[in-house]
Amino acid sequence: MEDNAFNPQLQKRRRYGQVITGLLFLATVFGLLVLATLIVDVVTTGAGWLSRSFISGYPGATPEGSGIWPAIVGSLYLMGVVAGTAVPIGVGTAVYLEEYADEGLFKRVIQVNITNLAGVPSVVYGILGLGVFVYLFAMGNSLLAAGLTLSLLVLPIVVISTQEAIRSIPQGIRESAFALGATRSQMIWHHLIPIALPGILTGVILSLSRAVGETAPLVLVGAALAINFTPAHLLDDFTALPMLVFQWTEEPGAAFQELAAAAIIVLLAFLLLMNLSAILLRNYFEDQLTG
């Protein structure tokens, strides 16, 4: 009796699971098709404008003489500011929360806030950067103000990814280090960080990949749409690839739309290189640990 009652219920659950699996598969295929269509459209539209003069040139009034070099330099400077601020602060915060902070209300409140901040829309960080860095600290519409704003944007992601990498390390590693007489700081810097480094680097590079493609925070902190010079220091005006794409898509004429597509191709190539570097670095450090 129990088997007869159980089998139909089990078959019903299996059919339900198969239906859900099929729906999820179709949703994945649909998303990939949309992505592939967009990429093909961008590549076919903008590939004809890719050239050495386009990469090394400066934005101009006509499509034929326009280039993206100031935007490339500005994006690289932004990544330098973000990496120099968000990475040490994020990794340090994660190490403190995982290895030093006592379990209690304070840690739970901090953890909940970090998790919530990871889901805040980027435009909110842009408003925060405008109020704090541009006006309160009088940094103006500079590279430094934009870089610090993007650092706030990716900081929760760096903290969370570093925490997950540290949590994945077996407790026996810590106990073995303590048993050999290591202090807590020696255990962290000579054992935990090297073992967690592949996961930390992956999270950091993926965070930088998100920052390099953001437009809303840059618009709010006053990044230039197009400039005909490269910034010389962190308090200079600047532009970035997303800002240049934003400007060209607003211009009338099909030629500027094609220029925007060409700039998108460069940005996509930059993102692919960053993601590829994350994979290569992770594999390298994993081989170092296992070798």
C-alpha positions in Angstrom: 0.0 0.0 0.0 2.7 2.5 0.9 4.7 1.6 -2.2 1.6 2.1 -4.4 0.9 5.5 -2.8 4.6 6.5 -2.9 5.3 5.7 -6.6 2.7 8.0 -8.2 3.8 10.9 -5.9 7.5 10.2 -6.8 6.6 10.1 -10.6 4.7 13.4 -10.2 7.7 15.1 -8.6 10.0 13.8 -11.3 7.7 15.1 -14.0 7.5 18.4 -12.2 11.4 18.5 -12.0 11.7 17.7 -15.7 9.3 20.5 -16.6 11.2 23.0 -14.5 14.5 21.8 -16.0 13.1 22.2 -19.5 11.9 25.8 -18.7 15.2 26.8 -17.3 17.1 25.3 -20.3 14.8 27.3 -22.7 15.4 30.5 -20.7 19.1 29.9 -20.9 19.0 29.3 -24.6 16.8 32.4 -25.1 19.2 34.5 -23.2 22.2 33.2 -25.1 20.4 33.8 -28.4 19.7 37.4 -27.5 23.3 37.9 -26.4 24.6 36.4 -29.6 22.3 38.5 -31.7 23.4 41.7 -30.0 27.1 40.8 -30.3 26.7 39.9 -34.0 24.9 43.2 -34.7 27.5 45.2 -32.9 30.4 43.5 -34.6 28.9 43.8 -38.1 28.0 47.4 -37.5 31.3 48.7 -36.1 34.0 46.3 -37.4 34.6 48.5 -40.4 35.6 51.5 -38.3 38.3 49.6 -36.3 41.7 50.8 -37.3 45.0 52.0 -35.7 43.9 55.6 -36.2 40.6 54.9 -34.5 42.4 53.5 -31.5 45.0 56.2 -31.3 42.9 59.1 -32.4 40.9 61.8 -30.5 37.2 62.5 -30.6 36.3 65.0 -33.3 33.3 66.8 -34.8 33.2 64.4 -37.8 33.0 60.6 -37.6 35.9 60.1 -40.0 38.4 61.8 -37.8 37.2 60.5 -34.4 39.1 58.2 -32.1 38.9 56.7 -28.6 42.4 57.1 -27.2 41.5 59.6 -24.4 38.6 57.2 -23.4 41.0 54.2 -23.2 43.5 56.2 -21.1 40.7 57.4 -18.8 39.3 53.9 -18.4 42.8 52.5 -17.5 43.3 55.3 -14.9 39.9 54.6 -13.4 40.8 50.9 -13.1 44.0 51.9 -11.4 42.2 54.0 -8.8 39.6 51.3 -8.2 42.2 48.6 -7.8 44.3 50.7 -5.5 41.5 51.5 -3.1 38.8 48.8 -3.3 41.1 45.8 -3.3 43.2 46.5 -0.1 40.1 47.8 1.8 37.9 45.0 0.6 40.4 42.2 1.3 41.3 43.8 4.7 37.6 44.0 5.6 37.0 40.4 4.7 40.0 39.2 6.7 38.9 41.1 9.7 35.3 39.8 9.5 36.4 36.2 9.0 39.4 35.9 11.3 39.3 38.7 13.9 35.7 39.8 14.5 33.8 38.0 17.3 30.5 36.5 16.5 27.8 38.9 17.7 25.4 41.7 16.8 28.1 44.0 15.4 29.4 41.4 13.0 25.9 40.5 11.9 25.0 44.1 11.3 28.1 44.7 9.2 27.6 41.5 7.2 24.0 42.3 6.4 24.9 45.8 5.3 27.7 44.6 3.0 25.3 42.0 1.5 22.6 44.7 0.9 25.1 47.2 -0.6 26.1 44.6 -3.2 22.6 44.9 -4.6 22.3 48.7 -4.6 21.8 50.2 -8.1 24.9 51.9 -9.5 23.1 55.2 -9.9 22.8 55.4 -6.1 26.5 55.2 -5.8 26.8 57.9 -8.4 24.6 60.2 -6.3 26.7 59.3 -3.2 29.9 60.1 -5.1 28.5 63.4 -6.4 27.6 64.5 -2.9 30.7 63.3 -1.1 33.7 63.4 -3.4 32.6 66.1 -5.9 31.1 68.6 -3.5 32.0 67.7 0.1 35.7 67.0 -0.6 35.8 69.4 -3.6 37.4 67.0 -6.0 35.4 68.3 -8.9 34.7 66.3 -12.0 38.0 64.5 -11.7 39.4 61.0 -12.3 39.9 60.6 -8.5 36.2 61.4 -7.7 35.0 59.0 -10.3 37.5 56.3 -9.3 36.5 56.5 -5.6 32.8 56.3 -6.6 33.4 53.2 -8.6 35.5 51.8 -5.7 32.4 52.1 -3.5 30.4 50.3 -6.1 32.6 47.3 -6.3 33.8 47.2 -2.6 31.0 44.9 -1.4 31.6 42.5 -4.2 35.4 42.3 -3.3 34.5 41.8 0.4 32.0 39.0 -0.3 34.2 37.2 -2.8 37.2 37.3 -0.5 35.1 36.0 2.4 33.9 33.1 0.3 37.5 32.3 -0.7 38.6 32.4 3.0 35.7 30.3 4.2 36.5 27.6 1.7 39.8 26.9 3.4 39.6 23.9 5.8 39.8 24.7 9.5 42.7 22.2 9.8 45.0 24.7 8.0 44.5 27.2 10.7 44.9 24.7 13.5 48.0 23.3 12.0 49.6 26.7 11.8 48.7 27.5 15.4 50.1 24.1 16.4 53.4 25.0 14.9 53.6 28.2 16.9 52.4 30.7 14.3 50.7 33.8 15.4 47.3 34.8 13.9 48.8 37.3 11.6 51.4 34.8 10.4 48.7 32.2 9.8 46.7 34.7 7.8 49.5 36.1 5.6 51.5 32.9 5.1 48.7 30.3 4.9 45.2 31.7 4.3 45.9 34.5 1.8 48.1 32.3 -0.5 45.6 29.5 -0.5 42.6 31.9 -1.0 44.5 34.0 -3.6 42.9 32.3 -6.7 39.4 33.0 -5.5 40.3 36.5 -4.3 41.9 37.4 -7.7 38.9 36.1 -9.6 36.5 38.2 -7.5 38.7 41.3 -7.8 39.0 41.1 -11.6 35.3 40.4 -12.1 34.6 43.4 -9.9 36.9 45.6 -12.0 35.2 44.2 -15.1 31.9 45.5 -13.8 33.4 48.9 -12.9 34.9 49.5 -16.3 31.5 49.1 -18.0 29.5 51.4 -15.7 28.1 54.6 -17.1 25.5 56.0 -14.6 28.1 56.8 -11.8 30.3 58.6 -14.3 27.4 60.6 -15.6 26.5 61.8 -12.2 30.0 62.7 -11.1 30.4 64.8 -14.2 32.7 62.8 -16.5 33.2 64.5 -19.8 31.4 63.0 -22.8 34.4 63.6 -25.1 37.8 65.4 -24.6 40.6 65.9 -27.0 43.4 65.4 -24.5 44.6 62.6 -22.2 44.5 63.3 -18.4 47.9 64.0 -16.9 47.0 63.5 -13.2 44.1 62.2 -11.0 42.5 65.7 -10.6 42.2 66.2 -14.4 38.9 66.0 -16.4 38.5 62.8 -18.2 36.3 60.6 -20.3 35.9 56.8 -20.5 34.8 54.3 -23.0 31.2 54.0 -21.7 30.8 57.8 -21.7 32.1 58.0 -25.3 29.6 55.3 -26.4 26.9 57.2 -24.6 27.7 60.4 -26.5 28.0 58.8 -29.9 24.7 57.0 -29.6 23.0 60.4 -28.9 24.5 61.9 -32.1 22.4 62.1 -35.3 23.6 60.1 -38.3 24.3 56.5 -38.9 28.1 57.1 -38.9 28.2 58.0 -35.2 26.1 54.9 -34.4 28.7 52.8 -36.2 31.4 54.6 -34.2 29.6 53.7 -31.0 29.5 50.1 -32.1 33.2 50.1 -32.8 33.9 51.5 -29.3 31.7 48.8 -27.8 33.8 46.2 -29.6 36.9 47.6 -28.0 35.2 47.7 -24.6 34.1 44.1 -25.0 37.6 43.0 -26.0 38.9 44.8 -22.9 36.4 42.9 -20.7 37.2 39.6 -22.3 40.9 40.1 -21.7 40.2 40.9 -18.0 38.0 37.8 -17.6 40.6 35.7 -19.4 43.3 37.1 -17.1 41.2 36.0 -14.1 41.0 32.5 -15.4 44.7 32.3 -16.2 45.7 33.8 -12.8 43.4 31.4 -11.0 44.8 28.4 -12.8 48.4 29.6 -12.3 48.0 29.9 -8.5 46.0 26.7 -8.2 48.9 24.9 -10.0 51.4 26.6 -7.6 49.4 25.3 -4.6 49.0 21.8 -5.9 52.5 21.6 -7.4 
